[in-house]
Amino acid sequence: MLDYETLKLIWWLLIGVLLLGFAVMDGHDMGVGVLLPFVGKNDMERRIIINTVGPHWDGNQVWFVTAGGAIFAAWPLAYAAAFSGFYWAMLAVLWALFFRPVGFDYRSKVNNPTWRSAWDWGLFIGGAVPPLIFGVAFGNLLQGVPFHFEDNLMPVYTGSFWGLLNPFALLAGGVSLAMLTFHGANYLMIRTEGEIQERARKAALIFGSVMLLAFALAGVWVSLGIKGYVITSVVDPGALPNPLDKTVAIEAGAWLGNFARQPLLWAVPGAAFVGGLAALLFAWTRKPVLAFIGSAVAELGIIGTAGVALFPFIMPSSSDPRSSLTVWDSAASQMGLSVMFWAALIFTPIVIAYTSWAYKMMAGKITAAYIEANDRSAY
């Protein structure tokens, strides 16, 4: 059996992989949903766009479900504190996601322009709201969340939903939304042709530029205007979890501490800019597959930058820094982490292999001729 400290680190990495998997796989589905009402100018074009993701959007959403389940199983204290503090935000995500299954399934069942337009905007909401709120959540994590633990480790949230919508958090939400929309536009370029492909290309150039500019602004804001958290007491990474058994200080520039101690980590935000710029270049030169790979690398860099900056913190507390949750003091038991590790080691390659096969089988352009030939089975 792996030692407790190693398992805690492994699960920090695995949850990061799940979040990246969600951004790359379900993210391009959501990005396509955001672009649907704007890139598609008529009913046929919108059906083409929907059918580029229709066969696999629900399978990709498993990454989101799995990430939520992994947080619950690996970091139960963080799950309890986050889902109570972000309760209304999480409900907004779920309400928005409701539009996706019914939108895909019912949108084309009635040949009525008003009916179909309503579901198109429902798919837009289902694609735009989740990444916006996830970005807002990360923005609040970097500023600290107003919660604390009572002596019995009951989490108490002292903030409000509207307090989450502060300027920096909204900027982080903009980074997230632009990132997934950029990725979705690159995917649309791969699966479509003609005017739809050209509109998707223009959208990729716009949202890719917004993503890079917003990410750069967020980085400057963090380095100059947001204080970070530092553990100031001795912590035993292999000890049993107790979030109150430490002291934490809030210091200017603390979120850059890991980068200062390990300069090689600057390659992580560097990947965001290199991947983003490469994706823009490939979109400009009409090389959609390479643009899609580039935007995936940018997602790795952006998500990884937040993870590296926060480490070892998972959910810093602004109202009681000592209650801040870290990788070391919010984990499940050693046995629980070990069992889940071996399950992940066995099943994750199977999922990746099946997903790769499914995408290979569904490769190719979606055209008006395809929709007309499959009118009853296509979305």
HELIX and SHEET records of a PDB file:
HELIX    1   1 TYR A    4  GLY A   21  1                                  18    
HELIX    2   2 PHE A   22  ASP A   26  3                                   5    
HELIX    3   3 GLY A   27  VAL A   39  1                                  13    
HELIX    4   4 ASP A   43  VAL A   53  1                                  11    
HELIX    5   5 TRP A   57  ASN A   60  1                                   4    
HELIX    6   6 VAL A   62  ALA A   74  1                                  13    
HELIX    7   7 PRO A   76  GLY A   85  1                                  10    
HELIX    8   8 TYR A   87  TYR A  106  1                                  20    
HELIX    9   9 PRO A  113  GLN A  143  1                                  31    
HELIX   10  10 PHE A  161  LEU A  164  1                                   4    
HELIX   11  11 PRO A  167  ARG A  191  1                                  25    
HELIX   12  12 GLY A  194  GLY A  225  1                                  32    
HELIX   13  13 ALA A  254  LEU A  256  5                                   3    
HELIX   14  14 GLY A  257  ARG A  261  1                                   5    
HELIX   15  15 PRO A  263  TRP A  266  5                                   4    
HELIX   16  16 ALA A  267  TRP A  284  1                                  18    
HELIX   17  17 PRO A  288  LEU A  310  1                                  23    
HELIX   18  18 PRO A  321  SER A  323  5                                   3    
HELIX   19  19 GLN A  334  MET A  361  1                                  28    
HELIX   20  20 ALA A  368  ALA A  373  1                                   6    
SHEET    1   A 2 PHE A 147  PHE A 149  0                                        
SHEET    2   A 2 PRO A 155  TYR A 157 -1                                        
SHEET    1   B 2 LYS A 227  ILE A 231  0                                        
SHEET    2   B 2 VAL A 248  ALA A 252 -1                                        
SHEET    1   C 2 PHE A 313  MET A 315  0                                        
SHEET    2   C 2 LEU A 325  THR A 326 -1                                        
END                                                                             
